[in-house]
Structures are given as structure tokens and as C-alpha cells.
Amino acid sequence: MKTMTALAALAGALSFAAAAPAFAQAHGDHGQAPAAEAGHGHAHADFESGRFHVRVDGPEHPVGDVILIPGLSSSPHAFDLLTEELKGRYRVHRLHVQGFAGAAAEDNATGPVAAPVAEDLARYIAEQGLSKPAVIGHSMGGTIGMMLAARHPDSVGKLMVIDMIPFMGSMFGAPGATAESVVPMADQIHTAMSTSPREMYQQQADAQIVAMINTESLRAGPLEDSRKSDQQVSSSAYRELIVTDLRPELGRITAPTTVLYVRFNDPRMTNDMVDGIYRASYATLPGATLTRIDDSAHFIMLDQPARFAAEVNAFLE
């Protein structure tokens, strides 16, 4: 398939010599916080998990619940602007995954990260008594959202995926790559990332974060978060993303789904090529709304905050 061939051609550009996260994320948090932080206007949910903790903002009588899931090496601050937009009407739940952005690794210290987080998120929704919350996930957070909506369809009212495809491994293999066929590449990347000297690892991660945010004035927070993330947790999570193919599961998603995406940061890719890649990637979820956001890099919420807020409001309403 022409579009998958084009996607596979990006493997070299996105693997960065098997050393740094192509989809690295970030945006400044400072580890576990007290149960309530009045100065920040939010509280932490009463929920026991070694996978993540949750910041909660919003009115006493919200019109609904919105769960925000940041991505690899990221923190709840990735969604600060959106939280300000929504918290007057909605109760906003922002995940902070353990091991990222200063939070202790805890149960994420070894093994997969995204899938266990999705399972604990289903438990969070049930234990908090949330009724069909809207779930919005950025990059790896989008993968977690897809896992949740496919494996626990009754838990999700609406799903938004921000700049993520359901099988990232297709970027690391020949056309027709499968989860199994990309395992050797994923293992190679994991070894390089997890054993790289910290300074070298961080230099490459920093360079990629800069490439993912066009708005220079908003790069400091994501860079700080990446620097405060656990290298082993990020490496394991990145390997998991490469070998996870959610395309066969997308048909189980019953929640209305919106996908926002940007053109790949590669001069070889045209808008039509990228559109084709996303259509092919989500072919098993034919009801999904796919929307390309122009003039933005990977962090759409930072590069195009007004457009992003408008898309989210339309999605919620």
C-alpha cells in the first residue's frame, strides 16, 4: 500500500539511531503532591495506584467528567491551557503517570506501562463513580485511551486521540509489518535507550522535544519534564508502543472517536500522504472523525491552543 510504504520510509527519521523517543512528551510537574494543593486550585483524587495519580479540577456540580492523559515523559501540565478552558464547566481529571516528570516509578519500574495504566484507569473510573467520561489522550496517552475504550467500552463516553496512530510499529518495519516482526527492532531500541549514558540520552531527547513544539516560548516545561523522567520507565514504555498493534481492537470501541493529527516532521511527507496514513491506520474504526491540524508540531495543545480548544469543545458538545 502506497501510504504504508511512505510511513515505513520514516522509520530511520523517527528511530534516531535507536536512542531517543520519537514521540517523547513533557511539561513540568514536580512529583507526588499533597492530597490538596489550594495554591494550585486542584486536589489529588483519593485513589490507590502504583501506576498513576490524578489531579482534579472543576466545579462542585460539573456538566460532566473529562479525563486527560499526557504522553511519554510528560506531566499534567501538558494540559494546563485546556484545563483552564474546561474547569469552569467540567470536572477535569489529569493523569500523572508514575516514572514521568518527577513522579516515583513505583509499579512502572519494570515491564509495560501503557496497558497497566489503561487497566488501572478503568478501575479509577469505576471506583470514582464516573459516568461515561470523555477521555482525551496525547500521543502515548492516546494509545492508553484506545486501550481503555477497546477493552472497557462501557467506561468511556467519548474518545479523542491526539497525534497518535494505533500501531506505531509500522514506522519501524517494512510495509506489512506486524507487532511480532518489529520485536527485534523494538528490543534494539529499548537496549540503546535504557543503557545510553544519561547525558547522551537526554541530549537526543531534548532535540526531539524541540522538534515537537514550534512555539519556542513553551518548550521549557516539556524539556524539564523529560529531564525529570525515569530513563528506564520511558525506555520500557517506548518499546511497548512499538510492539502494540491496536488496529484489530479498534472495532470494539463504541465511544464516538475523534483523532487530531499533524503532518509528520519530515519534508518527504505531503498532506495527502499523511491523510492517507491516518485513514489507513484507523480503517478498522470507520466512524472515527479524522482532523488534520495545520501549522502545528506534535504538541497541538501548545502550538495551536485556540484551535485545539475549539476542537475539544466541539468534541465534548
C-alpha positions in Angstrom: 0.0 0.0 0.0 1.4 3.4 -1.0 0.7 5.1 2.2 2.2 2.4 4.4 5.3 2.4 2.2 5.6 6.1 2.9 5.1 5.5 6.6 7.7 2.8 6.7 10.1 5.2 5.0 10.0 7.4 8.1 11.5 4.7 10.3 15.0 6.0 10.1 14.0 9.5 10.8 11.9 8.6 13.8 14.1 6.0 15.4 17.0 8.4 15.9 19.6 5.7 15.7 17.6 3.7 18.3 18.4 6.1 21.1 15.7 8.7 21.8 11.9 8.7 21.9 10.3 9.8 18.7 7.1 10.5 20.4 8.6 11.9 23.6 6.4 14.2 25.6 6.6 16.5 28.5 5.5 19.6 30.5 6.7 20.2 34.1 5.4 18.5 37.3 7.3 18.0 40.5 6.4 14.5 41.7 3.8 13.4 44.2 1.9 16.3 45.7 -0.2 16.6 48.9 -3.8 15.4 48.8 -4.9 19.0 48.2 -2.9 22.0 46.8 -5.0 25.0 47.4 -2.5 27.3 45.9 -2.8 25.4 42.6 -6.6 25.2 42.7 -6.7 21.5 42.3 -6.8 18.4 44.5 -5.5 14.9 44.1 -8.0 12.1 43.7 -8.4 9.6 46.5 -7.2 6.6 44.5 -4.6 4.0 45.3 -2.4 3.0 42.4 1.2 2.4 41.7 0.7 3.3 38.1 -0.5 6.9 38.2 -2.0 9.7 40.4 -4.7 12.1 39.3 -5.2 15.9 39.7 -8.8 17.0 39.8 -10.1 20.5 38.9 -13.6 21.7 38.4 -16.9 23.0 39.8 -18.9 21.4 42.6 -21.7 20.5 40.1 -19.9 19.7 36.7 -21.8 19.1 33.5 -19.5 16.0 33.0 -16.1 14.5 33.5 -13.1 14.8 31.3 -10.0 12.6 31.7 -6.8 14.0 30.2 -3.8 11.6 29.6 -0.4 13.1 28.7 2.2 11.1 26.9 5.7 9.7 27.3 7.9 11.5 29.8 5.1 14.1 30.3 3.0 15.5 33.1 -0.4 17.0 33.7 0.9 20.4 32.8 0.8 19.5 29.1 -3.0 20.2 29.5 -2.8 23.4 31.7 -4.3 25.6 29.0 -7.1 23.1 28.2 -7.8 22.7 31.9 -8.3 26.4 32.3 -10.7 26.3 29.4 -12.8 23.4 30.7 -12.7 23.5 34.5 -15.5 26.1 34.9 -17.9 23.5 33.4 -16.3 20.1 33.6 -14.6 18.1 36.3 -11.1 17.6 34.8 -9.0 14.6 35.8 -5.4 14.9 34.7 -3.2 11.7 35.0 0.4 11.8 36.1 2.0 8.5 35.1 4.5 7.2 37.7 8.0 7.5 36.5 7.4 10.5 34.3 8.2 14.1 35.1 9.4 13.6 38.7 6.9 11.1 39.9 8.4 8.0 41.5 8.5 4.9 39.2 6.6 2.6 41.6 4.8 -0.1 39.7 6.0 1.2 36.4 9.7 0.5 37.3 9.7 -2.6 35.1 7.7 -4.1 32.3 4.9 -2.5 30.2 3.4 0.9 31.2 0.6 1.8 28.9 -1.5 -1.3 29.2 -1.4 -1.5 33.0 -2.2 2.2 33.2 -5.3 1.6 31.0 -6.4 -1.2 33.3 -6.0 1.0 36.4 -7.8 3.8 34.6 -10.8 1.6 34.1 -10.7 0.9 37.9 -10.4 4.6 38.6 -13.5 5.3 36.5 -15.4 2.6 38.4 -14.3 3.5 41.9 -14.8 7.2 41.4 -18.3 6.6 40.1 -17.7 8.4 36.8 -20.5 8.1 34.3 -19.2 7.8 30.7 -16.4 10.3 31.0 -14.8 11.9 27.9 -11.2 10.6 27.5 -8.6 12.7 25.7 -5.1 11.4 25.3 -2.0 12.9 23.7 0.4 10.5 21.8 1.1 7.7 24.3 -1.9 9.0 26.2 -3.9 8.4 23.0 -2.7 4.8 23.0 -3.8 4.4 26.6 -7.2 5.9 25.7 -7.6 3.5 22.8 -6.7 0.6 25.0 -9.3 1.7 27.6 -12.1 2.3 25.1 -11.5 -1.0 23.3 -11.0 -3.2 26.4 -13.6 -1.4 28.6 -16.0 0.1 26.1 -18.7 0.8 28.8 -16.2 3.0 30.7 -15.8 5.7 28.0 -18.4 8.1 26.7 -16.2 9.8 24.1 -12.6 9.4 23.0 -10.1 11.9 21.5 -6.7 10.7 20.3 -4.1 13.5 19.7 -1.5 12.8 17.1 -1.1 9.0 17.5 -1.7 6.0 15.3 -2.9 2.6 16.6 0.3 0.8 15.5 3.4 2.9 15.9 5.5 -0.2 15.0 4.5 0.4 11.3 7.1 3.1 11.3 9.9 0.6 12.3 9.4 -2.1 9.7 8.8 -2.9 6.1 5.3 -2.5 4.6 3.0 -5.1 6.2 5.0 -5.0 9.4 3.3 -6.8 12.4 3.7 -6.5 16.1 5.8 -9.7 16.0 8.0 -8.6 13.1 9.1 -5.4 14.8 10.1 -7.0 18.1 13.8 -7.2 17.2 13.8 -3.5 16.3 11.9 -2.7 19.5 14.4 -4.7 21.6 17.3 -2.9 19.9 15.8 0.5 20.5 15.0 -0.4 24.1 18.5 -1.6 24.8 20.0 1.5 23.3 17.7 3.9 25.2 17.9 2.1 28.5 21.7 1.7 28.5 22.7 5.0 26.9 24.7 7.4 29.2 22.2 9.8 30.7 23.8 12.9 29.1 23.7 11.4 25.6 20.1 10.1 26.1 19.0 13.5 27.3 20.7 15.4 24.5 18.8 13.4 21.9 15.5 13.6 23.9 15.9 17.3 24.2 16.5 17.7 20.4 13.3 15.8 19.7 11.2 17.7 22.1 12.3 21.0 20.5 11.3 19.5 17.1 7.8 18.6 18.6 7.0 22.1 19.7 7.1 25.0 17.2 6.3 27.6 19.9 9.8 28.3 21.4 8.5 30.1 24.5 6.6 26.9 25.6 9.4 24.4 25.3 11.0 24.9 28.8 8.3 22.9 30.6 8.4 19.9 28.4 12.2 19.8 28.4 12.2 20.0 32.2 9.7 17.1 32.5 11.7 14.9 30.2 14.9 15.6 32.2 13.0 14.6 35.4 11.6 11.4 33.9 12.9 7.9 34.7 15.0 6.7 31.8 14.1 3.0 32.4 10.3 3.7 32.6 10.4 5.9 29.4 12.5 3.2 27.6 10.2 0.4 28.5 7.1 2.4 27.6 8.6 3.3 24.2 9.3 -0.3 23.5 5.7 -1.2 24.4 4.4 1.4 22.0 6.4 0.0 19.1 5.1 -3.6 19.6 1.5 -2.7 20.4 -0.9 -3.0 17.4 -4.4 -1.8 18.4 -5.8 -2.0 14.9 -7.5 -5.4 15.5 -9.1 -4.0 18.7 -10.5 -0.7 17.3 -13.7 -2.3 16.2 -14.6 -2.9 19.9 -14.6 0.8 20.6 -18.2 2.0 20.9 -17.5 5.6 22.0 -17.6 8.3 19.4 -13.9 8.9 18.5 -12.1 12.0 17.2 -8.5 11.9 16.0 -6.5 15.1 15.7 -3.1 14.9 13.9 -0.4 17.0 12.3 1.8 16.5 9.3 4.9 14.4 10.1 8.0 16.4 10.7 9.6 15.1 7.5 9.9 17.1 4.3 9.1 14.0 2.2 5.6 13.9 3.5 2.8 15.8 1.9 -0.6 16.5 3.5 -2.2 13.9 1.2 0.3 11.3 2.2 -0.3 11.9 5.9 -4.1 12.0 5.5 -3.8 8.6 3.7 -1.7 7.1 6.5 -4.3 8.1 9.1 -7.2 6.9 7.1 -5.5 3.5 6.6 -4.4 3.3 10.3 -8.0 3.9 11.5 -9.7 1.8 8.8 -11.0 -0.6 11.4 -12.8 2.2 13.2 -14.8 3.6 10.2 -16.8 6.0 12.4 -13.8 7.9 13.6 -13.6 11.6 12.8 -10.0 12.4 11.5 -8.9 16.0 11.5 -5.5 17.4 10.5 -4.4 20.5 12.3 -2.0 22.6 10.2 0.7 24.9 11.4 1.4 22.7 14.4 4.0 20.2 15.6 3.3 17.3 17.8 2.1 19.3 20.8 -1.0 20.7 19.2 -2.3 22.0 22.6 0.8 24.3 22.8 1.2 25.3 19.2 -2.4 25.8 18.4 -4.2 26.4 21.7 -7.2 28.2 20.3 -7.9 25.8 17.5 -7.3 22.9 19.9 -9.7 24.3 22.5 -12.3 24.8 19.7 -11.9 21.2 18.6 -12.2 19.9 22.1 -15.3 21.9 22.8 -17.0 20.7 19.7 -16.0 17.1 20.6 -17.5 17.5 24.1 -20.7 19.1 22.9 
